[in-house]
Every structure is written in C-alpha cells, then in structure tokens.
Amino acid sequence: MDEHRAAFAYDWRTRFGLPLAALRDGRMTLVEANDLTQELLSDPSSHVAAAVGGLKHPFSQESFILADLFDLMQYTNADPKKRSSVKPYPRPFDAKKASGRRSKKPTATQEQIDAALAARGH
C-alpha cells in the first residue's frame, strides 16, 4: 500500500467513499481492507491494479477489446502492401516488456517442419 499510496487513496475515495484513514480510525477492519484490495487488483480499470501491474494508466477489459478491434479494422482496411506499417492503438504498457509474447522469428526451418510432418505420415 505504501508503494502505491495515491492509487489506493483515489480508488478508495471514488469507489468506496472512504479515505485511507478509515483503517486507522476503525471504520474499516484489516480483513475488509484486504478483501477490497483483492477486488481492486482483479479490476484492470482500477488505479491500484494499473499501478501494481506497471501500467501507465488504468485500461478496462472493454478498452482492451476495443483496441484490438480497432487494430483489426485498421489492418484489414489497409493496403495489403502497407499492412506491416499499420501502427496498433496505444496500450498502457510497454509492448516490448509484455510477458507471454512470442517472438515472430521462426524457431524451425520449413525443411525441418516438412520432415517432421512427413515422419508422422502427413
């Protein structure tokens, strides 16, 4: 909580109508604070989830879907010769550091793939 104090203060004030001081003055128990924190962490539109996840700003699940649809529309409507230059809609994270992304560089040659398929009877 100390690392992302501003995000907690904002979300608790706007979403729950309570200041962080509610923990000290007895208006909220530690158990309830933990439950609320877990909910904030599971919601990408919260400032807490964005701060903990290293995002530049909150980005809801709907925003991710809309950005993906926008990218798809831009790509499909672009001239096929210029599709590689289509820029994606900006996301609140560094795409180069995003985990789970696969390299576009092939790990096997076409000959290796053909040989493996032939060995399996394809």
Secondary structure, DSSP 8 states (H G I E B T S, - for coil): --TTHHHHHHHIIIIIS--GGGGTTTSS-HHHHHHHHHHHHT-TTSHHHHHHTT-SS---HHHHHHHHHHHHHHHHHS-GGGGGG------SS-TTT-TT---SS-SS-HHHHHHHHHHTT-
